[in-house]
Amino acid sequence: MTTPPPLRPVRLGTNQATRTDRPDGSILIQSRQPLPSYPRALSDRLDEWAAKQPQQILFADRPDGGDWRRVSYAETVAMSRALGEYLLQHGLGTERPLVILAENSVEHALLALGAMRAGIPYAPVSIPYALASQDYGKLRHAFGLLTPGMVYVPKLAPYRRALAAVAPALPVLTPQGDDHTLDWQQALATVPGPALEAAEAALSPDTVAKFLFTSGSTGLPKAVINTQRMLCCNQAMIAESLAFLQDEPPVLVDWMPWNHTAGGNHNFGIAIYNGGTLYIDGGKPTPAGIAETVRNLSEISPTWYSNVPKGYEMLVERMAGNETFTRSFFARLNQIQYAGANLARHVWDGLMQHARETTGQRIMIVTGYGSTETAPFASTTTWEVQRPGEIGLPAAGLSFKLVPNGQKLELRLKGPSITPGYWRMPEQSAAAFDEEGYYCIGDALKFVDDADVSRGLLFDGRVSEDFKLSTGTWVNFASMRSGLVHACAPLVRDAVLTGLDRNYIGTLLVLDLDAAARVAGRPGTHEAELARDPAVRTRLTGHLRRFAAQATGSSNRVVRAMILDSAPDIDRGEITDKGSINQRAVLQVRAAMVEQLYAEPLQPGVIDCGAPA
């Protein structure tokens, strides 16, 4: 037997928890680690590091794909103070917050920090609401809910139509506008005065720092209140678990958008809180965008790296034959974190293989757990795991409550990093918490080992997504979907399951266009053509029949499948701004396809998975 290579040594916390089984059937899992002290506001931490290392680079980006533009801690403090004063002079505040409609950039970072320093909440709003949507429904909803006092866009031209439709009188701040917009350079030239000093002195842990919108998968997006306490204590929790972040200033190369909590709170905050550097990656995990990510990672070696599973899949594909990129990626890397979905086995194994070949060591792969409402960090493993889905134990200062719900244990959370609620939505805020003040997140967990809480917890899907077949048999949605996508990798990006009150499970498959085009031998081909392509259908049928052959019963057997012939539509709610599939909306919008899936006899376009009905 071959001896596995050693694990790259990194210092981690020792997450421990107690388990209490209560008479009502609920189970409390409480962290045994005390929450470390934390500052009253994120700007206090920024100022501390600026005093210690004024010339250290905090942010860097590549405007228009050019050379790196770097901004130091001292420069960040000076410019964020100027912008904070400017926003105050324009009358912004809690009732008239700032909206940022922009991709990640140095300007975005400076403006966000300036607003928070001045006690002005800001809301980074999803760009597709303005640029991909045709009716601007979600953008109109967001602006109506927030009543902003100003909006920032990087360039006026692409946003002109959307802004004219939803907020024609709103002041627009931009580096590239016209005579009717506010000037960015003038804002940077503002001299801080007594107004900013008073606002900074008034900051407290309860000050609203920002609003982050939920994905809108169950209705219109809600504006989650993020306080300074949430941001700061959450970073203390992260540093307690990922203790190596405190040993040297971390280096991040990150593309995750700041209108999402993973990029905008977790990763953005890690750099500031630990005196690190955030290289803003202009790439994306798409066929068109991955080259820029590879370029950046070939130049900058991260010490901690986070991405979505699709991003890792594309990176692994490009490591083969690219020694410069691969060596740079693993050179200083302490830990790999994935977020958003489970990491496919072949991607996990590919990362481990390239790490071994490049460094002679294994690099720890982990996932965290949390949501927009939890700031987001709520748990992680502080030990090596060998499979996706393990989320470890609660972070310091947090308490989990597991409540029996059907066949699952529904998770609820309590602690200082949990949101106080949704902005201007009192009914939804009240409904989000139970009678003991625990936030009802809607997910389910299960124990890795029911007899040993120290082994941690395993994600067990959404409580509301499980369904029964007409026979009364329960279908575990999360397990079934994960297994199906894994079995069809890399051809399938996602799967929508059908079968509620039906005799068997069916599925509507979302193709991975890049992988499907390679099978078809026709790069750039659209969904409709790929869905009909004989080579794609033959390959996919083989995957589906092998998956069906492994089934042990109707609860895990897919009988029929269809391939979506058009991309999920953001305006119809089929896809969230995070890019995730809204299962409920797809089933509603594609109701005719679902009926075709179950029609007798077998209809054209429906794949028979070779399993008994």
Number of C-alpha atoms within 10 A of each C-alpha: 3 4 5 10 14 11 14 16 13 15 14 16 18 16 22 20 22 13 15 12 12 9 7 8 11 17 18 20 22 22 21 17 19 12 17 13 10 19 17 19 25 23 23 17 17 22 17 14 20 22 12 12 14 17 13 19 19 25 26 20 23 17 12 7 11 8 10 14 13 17 19 18 25 21 18 24 20 17 22 26 27 24 28 31 25 25 23 17 12 11 13 22 18 18 13 16 24 27 25 24 22 21 21 21 21 21 21 19 16 23 26 24 25 27 26 26 27 30 29 27 26 30 26 25 24 26 19 18 21 24 14 14 17 12 14 20 14 21 23 17 14 23 18 12 14 20 16 23 20 22 23 23 23 20 16 18 11 12 16 15 14 19 20 11 13 19 18 12 9 15 16 22 21 20 18 14 18 12 6 9 16 19 16 18 10 12 20 19 12 17 15 17 12 9 14 24 14 12 17 19 11 11 21 15 18 14 21 20 29 27 25 28 25 23 22 16 19 14 10 15 18 23 23 24 26 30 25 25 25 29 29 27 27 29 28 22 27 24 19 22 23 20 16 20 25 15 10 11 18 24 24 26 26 25 20 25 23 25 25 22 24 24 20 19 24 19 24 23 22 25 22 24 28 21 26 25 25 24 27 25 24 23 19 19 21 13 11 9 12 18 18 16 20 24 14 24 24 17 12 18 21 24 22 22 21 24 21 16 20 21 17 22 20 18 23 20 13 16 18 12 9 12 14 14 22 24 19 19 26 25 16 17 21 23 21 18 18 20 16 17 14 18 25 22 14 14 20 18 14 19 22 18 15 21 22 18 13 17 16 15 19 22 24 20 23 25 22 21 21 18 16 22 26 25 29 25 27 28 26 24 26 21 14 11 15 12 13 18 19 26 23 28 30 28 30 27 21 24 21 25 22 21 18 15 13 10 11 19 21 25 27 22 25 21 19 18 26 26 21 20 22 22 18 14 13 11 10 13 17 15 12 19 18 12 8 7 13 18 26 17 18 14 18 23 20 18 18 17 12 11 8 10 17 17 17 24 22 18 21 21 23 18 22 12 15 19 19 18 18 13 11 13 15 17 22 20 22 18 14 20 18 17 15 24 20 21 20 22 19 19 24 20 17 20 24 20 27 23 19 17 14 14 17 24 24 25 22 24 23 23 27 17 23 17 17 27 22 14 18 17 12 14 13 13 15 15 20 13 15 25 22 13 16 13 16 21 20 12 15 24 18 15 19 25 20 16 21 23 13 10 13 9 10 20 20 22 25 29 23 25 26 23 23 20 17 14 14 21 16 19 17 13 24 22 21 22 22 17 12 15 22 19 19 15 19 20 17 14 15 15 12 10 18 21 10 17 24 21 11 8 7 13 12 9 15 17 22 20 23 17 17 12 13
